[in-house]
Amino acid sequence: MSSKTYDAIIIGAGIVGSACAAECAREGLSVAIVEAGIVGGGATAAGMGHLVVMDDSEAQFALTRYSQQLWDEIGDELPREVEYDACGTIWIAADDEEMAEARRKEKFYADRGVKTEMLDAHSLAEAEPNLRPGLVGGLRVPGDSVIYPPCAAQYFVDQTLAKGASLFLGVAVKAITAGGVLLRDGTSISAGVIVNAAGSSSPMLTHGLDVKKRKGHLVITDRYPNFIRHQLVELGYLKSAHTLTAESVAFNIQPRKTGQLLIGSSRQFGVEDSQVDTPVLTRMLDRAVEYLPGLGKLSSLRTWTGFRAATPDKLPLIGPHMEHERLYLATGHEGLGITTSLATAKLLVAQIMKRETAIPIMPYLPARMAQEPVHA
Ligand SMILES: Cc1cc2nc3c(=O)[nH]c(=O)nc-3n(C[C@H](O)[C@H](O)[C@H](O)COP(=O)(O)OP(=O)(O)OC[C@H]3O[C@@H](n4cnc5c(N)ncnc54)[C@H](O)[C@@H]3O)c2cc1C
């Protein structure tokens, strides 16, 4: 069976694929989205939705900052269910070493035009009275925000469909072919451009991609409005998030507009099953209670896991595949894909349209992984 031809087929309707689809449609391209499950049901449903500027590398900063500016631009137009909340982040320093890290971060951001505010122990306690006493201080980043990611993905899909796109829902792509995709139900779809935005499943469709699953746990509580006011992250988080092998947990908690608290986070490599891992979960919650002792008395509603799509250099793959001339990649966003989805879409579509990108594209090009041959 074969069907019509599109300018672009987007594989995957997570936040990345749906943002790419909306951007393609905005450019006037005819678009087909193919999603094996439901819109935003993959890592996008499992993630925290913290839109955060990060400084692990200049390239990571450039991508997160650019994307955050794009989120700010559309903040007012997002539907209510996206729960966009400009609550800001506080990076918490538990000791002098972490306070030195807060100061380094402050300078890095100040040098690049990001507003921050250093907090001493007193102002930290004032900002977040439920934190335990004895913390040294922190860094407030008021420009960070949070959203509810699956609804944002749905919003981008709706925008794409409003421009006449087709959505193939509940049917998986079996293979990427020379001129399009073959679906599991036998349908062939042709397109000028195919975008692999299948998240942690992207290597199953494009063999040889160095994208690995990195498991994470989250817990959501009942409603406790104003228990915390900012996304709170321990500065020790940076140590745990950046190790590529170890299993790690860190204090990372988010206030939702519903009054609920979303508690993270854990990172595990080499684990394929999606079961909740009780010892990891216990460590994660113990860590959270260490920072917010009152948390121990609150009730949780649900715990789940999800898989981040991790690359070796912690940057996503955005751009043309090295060998398949119609194939583009938009994958490997690890723990920042909600934040960086909008920048990914802009950078991807600029390349498809053969235009200059708004920020230098080199660090994100799949070609950087080309030491060994990669086959579609
Ligand atoms: C615990 C946790 C916390 C996180 N917290 C944050 C955070 O606070 N901030 C942030 O920015 N990021 C966060 N992330 C990362 C973020 O969730 C991901 O980077 C992002 O959701 C990736 O989006 P995606 O569209 O690439 O992938 P996904 O959301 O996984 O979407 C891929 C889609 O492709 C579909 N698919 C797969 N194979 C096929 C196929 N063969 N055919 C058709 N469709 C297919 C899947 O069904 C899926 O819907 C977190 C992740 C986790 C796990």
The ligand as an SDF file (V2000), in Angstrom:
LIG
                    3D

 53 58  0  0  0  0  0  0  0  0999 V2000
   12.7520   11.6520   34.8510 C   0  0  0  0  0  0  0  0  0  0  0  0
   12.9720   12.6620   33.7510 C   0  0  0  0  0  0  0  0  0  0  0  0
   12.9790   14.0230   34.0740 C   0  0  0  0  0  0  0  0  0  0  0  0
   13.1770   14.9790   33.0650 C   0  0  0  0  0  0  0  0  0  0  0  0
   13.1250   16.3020   33.3900 N   0  0  0  0  0  0  0  0  0  0  0  0
   13.2990   17.2450   32.4090 C   0  0  0  0  0  0  0  0  0  0  0  0
   13.2250   18.6290   32.7150 C   0  0  0  0  0  0  0  0  0  0  0  0
   12.9200   19.0310   33.8500 O   0  0  0  0  0  0  0  0  0  0  0  0
   13.4700   19.5190   31.7160 N   0  0  0  0  0  0  0  0  0  0  0  0
   13.7800   19.1400   30.4460 C   0  0  0  0  0  0  0  0  0  0  0  0
   14.0240   19.9990   29.5930 O   0  0  0  0  0  0  0  0  0  0  0  0
   13.8260   17.8200   30.1190 N   0  0  0  0  0  0  0  0  0  0  0  0
   13.5990   16.8660   31.0630 C   0  0  0  0  0  0  0  0  0  0  0  0
   13.6900   15.5470   30.7700 N   0  0  0  0  0  0  0  0  0  0  0  0
   14.0490   15.1570   29.4110 C   0  0  0  0  0  0  0  0  0  0  0  0
   12.8780   15.2410   28.4870 C   0  0  0  0  0  0  0  0  0  0  0  0
   11.7430   14.6080   29.0530 O   0  0  0  0  0  0  0  0  0  0  0  0
   13.2590   14.5620   27.1550 C   0  0  0  0  0  0  0  0  0  0  0  0
   14.5120   15.0510   26.7110 O   0  0  0  0  0  0  0  0  0  0  0  0
   12.2130   14.8840   26.0880 C   0  0  0  0  0  0  0  0  0  0  0  0
   10.9240   14.5410   26.5280 O   0  0  0  0  0  0  0  0  0  0  0  0
   12.5510   14.1420   24.8060 C   0  0  0  0  0  0  0  0  0  0  0  0
   11.4990   14.3480   23.9060 O   0  0  0  0  0  0  0  0  0  0  0  0
   11.4520   13.5190   22.5710 P   0  0  0  0  0  0  0  0  0  0  0  0
   10.3080   14.0630   21.7910 O   0  0  0  0  0  0  0  0  0  0  0  0
   12.8050   13.5170   21.9490 O   0  0  0  0  0  0  0  0  0  0  0  0
   11.2220   12.0090   23.0370 O   0  0  0  0  0  0  0  0  0  0  0  0
    9.8840   11.2700   23.4910 P   0  0  0  0  0  0  0  0  0  0  0  0
    9.0210   12.1290   24.3230 O   0  0  0  0  0  0  0  0  0  0  0  0
   10.3010    9.9580   24.0550 O   0  0  0  0  0  0  0  0  0  0  0  0
    9.1170   11.0650   22.1180 O   0  0  0  0  0  0  0  0  0  0  0  0
    9.5040   10.1240   21.1570 C   0  0  0  0  0  0  0  0  0  0  0  0
    8.2220    9.6010   20.5530 C   0  0  0  0  0  0  0  0  0  0  0  0
    8.5700    8.7440   19.4760 O   0  0  0  0  0  0  0  0  0  0  0  0
    7.6330    7.7050   19.4460 C   0  0  0  0  0  0  0  0  0  0  0  0
    8.2170    6.5840   18.7100 N   0  0  0  0  0  0  0  0  0  0  0  0
    9.2410    5.7870   19.0810 C   0  0  0  0  0  0  0  0  0  0  0  0
    9.4960    4.8620   18.1330 N   0  0  0  0  0  0  0  0  0  0  0  0
    8.6100    5.0870   17.1340 C   0  0  0  0  0  0  0  0  0  0  0  0
    8.3560    4.4630   15.8780 C   0  0  0  0  0  0  0  0  0  0  0  0
    9.0760    3.4120   15.4590 N   0  0  0  0  0  0  0  0  0  0  0  0
    7.3570    4.9360   15.1040 N   0  0  0  0  0  0  0  0  0  0  0  0
    6.6080    6.0030   15.5060 C   0  0  0  0  0  0  0  0  0  0  0  0
    6.7990    6.6270   16.6880 N   0  0  0  0  0  0  0  0  0  0  0  0
    7.7950    6.1810   17.4950 C   0  0  0  0  0  0  0  0  0  0  0  0
    7.3720    7.3870   20.9020 C   0  0  0  0  0  0  0  0  0  0  0  0
    6.1320    6.7200   21.0720 O   0  0  0  0  0  0  0  0  0  0  0  0
    7.4190    8.7700   21.5320 C   0  0  0  0  0  0  0  0  0  0  0  0
    6.1290    9.3420   21.6700 O   0  0  0  0  0  0  0  0  0  0  0  0
   13.4330   14.5630   31.7370 C   0  0  0  0  0  0  0  0  0  0  0  0
   13.4020   13.2070   31.4270 C   0  0  0  0  0  0  0  0  0  0  0  0
   13.1570   12.2570   32.4040 C   0  0  0  0  0  0  0  0  0  0  0  0
   13.1040   10.8150   32.0330 C   0  0  0  0  0  0  0  0  0  0  0  0
  1  2  1  0
  2  3  1  0
  2 52  2  0
  3  4  2  0
  4  5  1  0
  4 50  1  0
  5  6  2  0
  6  7  1  0
  6 13  1  0
  7  8  2  0
  7  9  1  0
  9 10  1  0
 10 11  2  0
 10 12  1  0
 12 13  2  0
 13 14  1  0
 14 15  1  0
 14 50  1  0
 15 16  1  0
 16 17  1  0
 16 18  1  0
 18 19  1  0
 18 20  1  0
 20 21  1  0
 20 22  1  0
 22 23  1  0
 23 24  1  0
 24 25  2  0
 24 26  1  0
 24 27  1  0
 27 28  1  0
 28 29  2  0
 28 30  1  0
 28 31  1  0
 31 32  1  0
 32 33  1  0
 33 34  1  0
 33 48  1  0
 34 35  1  0
 35 36  1  0
 35 46  1  0
 36 37  1  0
 36 45  1  0
 37 38  2  0
 38 39  1  0
 39 40  1  0
 39 45  2  0
 40 41  1  0
 40 42  2  0
 42 43  1  0
 43 44  2  0
 44 45  1  0
 46 47  1  0
 46 48  1  0
 48 49  1  0
 50 51  2  0
 51 52  1  0
 52 53  1  0
M  END
$$$$
